[in-house]
Amino acid sequence: MSTKSNGTHSKTIKVNYLARVEGEGALYVKVRDDAVEEVKLKIFEPPRFFESFLRGRDFTEAPDITARICGICPIAYQMGASHAMEDACGVTVNGGIRDLRHLIYCGEWLESHALHVFMLHAPDFLGYQGAVEMAQDHPDIVKRGLELKKVGNEVMALLGGREVHPINPRVGGFYRAPTRRELDGLAERLAWGRDAALETLQFTATLDFPDFEQDYEFVALRHPDEYAILDGRLVSNRGLDVPLDEFLDHIYEEHVEHSTSLHAAMKARGPYMVGPMARYNLNFEQLTPLSQEAAHDVGLGPTCLNPYKSIMVRTVEMIHACDVALDLIDRYERPDPSYIEVTPRAGVGYGCTEAPRGICWHRYSIDDNGIILDARIIPPTSQNQKVMEQDLWHFVEKFMDLPEDDLQWKCEQGIRNYDPCISCSCHFLDLHLDRA
Amino acid sequence: MIVIGVGNELRGDDGVGLAVLRTLRDRDLPAGGDAVTLREATGEGATLMETWQGADVAILIDAVRADGDPGTVYRFDAREQTLPSQFFNYSTHAFSVAEAVELARALGQLPPHLLVYGIEGSDYDTGAGLSAPVEGSVETVADQILDDLHRYHQPPTR
């Protein structure tokens, strides 16, 4: 990590290894004559070729193979792949099985958001290098974070068969559905989790946020009846409103030299943002009443354009996830059978769900025997790369006169606003501010 | 007592922790019900802290990068010393083995006994299988851990 300054007009910010992100990446910002000249979020993890591994495999294997793309959000991959295969074979999964999918996904949101809010993002605001240093002074905050994450893990473990890389979800549903009694144990934990998330929101509201609102195009799923997680149409605040199979008509992916992860952008309008802020701004009215009320109480209205406040938005989503999970458990009736038989037929299928970091889009072609001919996956972090660079550009432009250390700190924080999962997007992060 | 093997078998030498665990399964572990639990882990920190919760003795095995010769074995008594975090930083996890141990220390949640074995790896490329020098250390580490377990083991009193 280094910040170099030659005179007052030019500088370079370099972070060679970005901490507290999933995967490996670096940051480089060059300023000449008080103007930002170059910003690069460098991602240099080797590409992982999952789409090639999938070709020639059976359609039922896709959920288990793609789950390996990420240790934090395996459910996102399993669900996206399962939905796409069901779509290709003309099957729709509804009722109790869909409820279980919704429930396990709430567990994944809780687990992933708790890790980010407490362990990765909070230290930025409180001025600590990491969670270990923060724990010396704020043990209760850290303990609460670990416990919330654990509640999420427990949901994943019960429904998924184990916490990491769950083995119970399958194309068509689940190998085994939990009993009523098994879920009752979770309800108590989730009720605690909801209270803990509410307290956490109060805490996040006391943090200092830089004055930095941006004009974004947000993209998220929208469902007619719920805050979309599992399915819906792809919508934006600038007029996008399409079914999953038309998404590629509106976006493109391109290779840029400084990233092993493809950059995505809207064909008509350029960079767009996915993730908690996008969902929140597009679908606020569909959050549970308690979540909306809690947001209002801390002064977070239905619109939030400051990416540094994403820590609050994630916390609202934790409240929502607990609330929804409790409701799903409350009206649970064990589905029998626990999955719908899916018979392969030649075709193309699409699946897209709201991973904790944003939409994760899948498309597969299979033949009559269910063999995968082609696969394409667009994970959330690759879609956010351009908007992360744009944020840095505007932030450095606006706050160029901050002391070097502070500026660099906030640039790194600016990346962590997105909870980037570089491992998923290809798989890394190192900041360079160049004022030479 | 719990022995936790950390790693990813699909990333070459990163799988050494799991290989040691498998070797231990065939060994003469201290008897007596659930005297010893063997557990696999990916190395995600918060989950690790949960895994060793309640154990009197926890032993962790993981691959490390410490600029030593491949196959070199490092043994840390984590109650006595801070883990050198650069040893364990190859992981893509934002919060991994060394952070988990230090966070538990800060929160007063370390098990009464915590040993960490690190084995110097050389090849972390995608694909299964350990490199020869790392493979050569698996039995040695398993033997050492077996000694540790027998030393800590207290037969149930009748």
Interface residues (C-beta under 8 A of the other chain):
Chain A: A19 R20 V21 E22 G23 E24 E45 P46 R48 R68 G71 I72 L115 M119 L120 G130 A131 V132 A135 Q136 P139 V142 K143 L146 K149 K150 N153 E163 V164 I422 S423 H427 F428
Chain B: L10 T42 E44 G45 A46 T47 M49 E50 T92 H93 A94 F95 E99 E102 L103 A106 L107 G108 T126
